[in-house]
Amino acid sequence: MIAVLLTFTLPMDFKTRGRLSWLAYLFYTLKNRGLVRTCAMGYREWRKERELGIRTFGMTKAETCPTCCGEQAGGHLYQPSSWVLFKQAMAALPFSVKGKVMLDVGSGKGRAMVLAAEAGFAKVIGIEYASGLVDVAHVNIERVRPRFPDTVFELHDGDAIAFALPKDVDVAYLFNPFDAEALGRWMTTMMPQICRPLHIIYMHPVFAHVLDSFSPALSELHRGDRDEFRIYTLNPPAALKSAVV
Ligand SMILES: C[S@@+](CC[C@H](N)C(=O)[O-])C[C@H]1O[C@@H](n2cnc3c(N)ncnc32)[C@H](O)[C@@H]1O
């Protein structure tokens, strides 16, 4: 009975919850995906982890990791991306990712970076402020490097909001790294830096209203099943105009 009550009352934003975050996630996934899909997804994620030989599972609060920059305001805890959802997002992009560059904003243990390499990105950049997670990501990347010899991996320790947007980025990937206020700060800092269209994949888009407020510079291109992710295009001239207003 308690479980049923919790299932229907817990907010979607399980990432900000502390010790019980795994339980909150379980309720979230059961409520939104159902038991069969939750089990099937879990099994496929586990298989993919084994196939790639990486270790990215677990939920970690940044506070429990040694942090390189001390700036944690508005940051969410670590949880790895789902391969199942990542693949759906790749299929929904309006171009082939071959030869393109992806930036993972809050790259954690590097799972999305590895999945991006597998998808065919030529270069994958990660920025993560919890240096304990960065260390694990380095190990994971070294494990898969021989599989993806054509992909350039670039991993940075630091605050994603202060990170200068590399000029060659085509896709910015965010798996719910920030709360609403920090997401707004990231957008406001990043927008004036873009000089060509940028596609943004927002996984678990609990603060989509923040991104929507950057319209018309930002327009929604695609919404995944059950609203598990959204894809946006950000255009430079309008973006600059919007940033000034
Ligand atoms: C939900 S995890 C996603 C991990 C990874 N992108 C993936 O998809 O597998 C969000 C990550 O963002 C990181 N993060 C949150 N705020 C950050 C900030 N200001 N700068 C750098 N990393 C941040 C957290 O430490 C956490 O590892």
The ligand as a MOL file (V3000), in Angstrom:
LIG
                    3D

  0  0  0     0  0            999 V3000
M  V30 BEGIN CTAB
M  V30 COUNTS 27 29 0 0 0
M  V30 BEGIN ATOM
M  V30 1 C 22.4700 12.0960 -14.4430 0
M  V30 2 S 24.2280 12.1690 -14.4680 0 CHG=1
M  V30 3 C 24.5450 11.8490 -16.1820 0
M  V30 4 C 25.8810 11.1870 -16.4390 0
M  V30 5 C 26.2500 10.9710 -17.8830 0
M  V30 6 N 26.0040 12.1570 -18.6830 0
M  V30 7 C 25.4640 9.8280 -18.4950 0
M  V30 8 O 24.4900 10.1560 -19.1850 0
M  V30 9 O 25.7900 8.6610 -18.3060 0 CHG=-1
M  V30 10 C 24.4960 13.9500 -14.3080 0
M  V30 11 C 25.9400 14.3010 -14.0380 0
M  V30 12 O 26.0880 15.7120 -14.0980 0
M  V30 13 C 27.1140 16.0640 -13.1900 0
M  V30 14 N 27.0170 17.5190 -12.9380 0
M  V30 15 C 26.0110 18.1810 -12.3380 0
M  V30 16 N 26.2660 19.5050 -12.3060 0
M  V30 17 C 27.4720 19.6810 -12.9030 0
M  V30 18 C 28.2830 20.8290 -13.1680 0
M  V30 19 N 27.9130 22.0720 -12.8260 0
M  V30 20 N 29.4540 20.6410 -13.8150 0
M  V30 21 C 29.8680 19.3990 -14.1780 0
M  V30 22 N 29.1530 18.2780 -13.9400 0
M  V30 23 C 27.9590 18.4250 -13.3150 0
M  V30 24 C 26.8490 15.1910 -11.9690 0
M  V30 25 O 27.9910 15.0650 -11.1330 0
M  V30 26 C 26.4590 13.8680 -12.6730 0
M  V30 27 O 27.5840 13.0590 -12.8550 0
M  V30 END ATOM
M  V30 BEGIN BOND
M  V30 1 1 1 2
M  V30 2 1 2 3
M  V30 3 1 2 10
M  V30 4 1 3 4
M  V30 5 1 4 5
M  V30 6 1 5 6
M  V30 7 1 5 7
M  V30 8 2 7 8
M  V30 9 1 7 9
M  V30 10 1 10 11
M  V30 11 1 11 12
M  V30 12 1 11 26
M  V30 13 1 12 13
M  V30 14 1 13 14
M  V30 15 1 13 24
M  V30 16 1 14 15
M  V30 17 1 14 23
M  V30 18 2 15 16
M  V30 19 1 16 17
M  V30 20 1 17 18
M  V30 21 2 17 23
M  V30 22 1 18 19
M  V30 23 2 18 20
M  V30 24 1 20 21
M  V30 25 2 21 22
M  V30 26 1 22 23
M  V30 27 1 24 25
M  V30 28 1 24 26
M  V30 29 1 26 27
M  V30 END BOND
M  V30 END CTAB
M  END
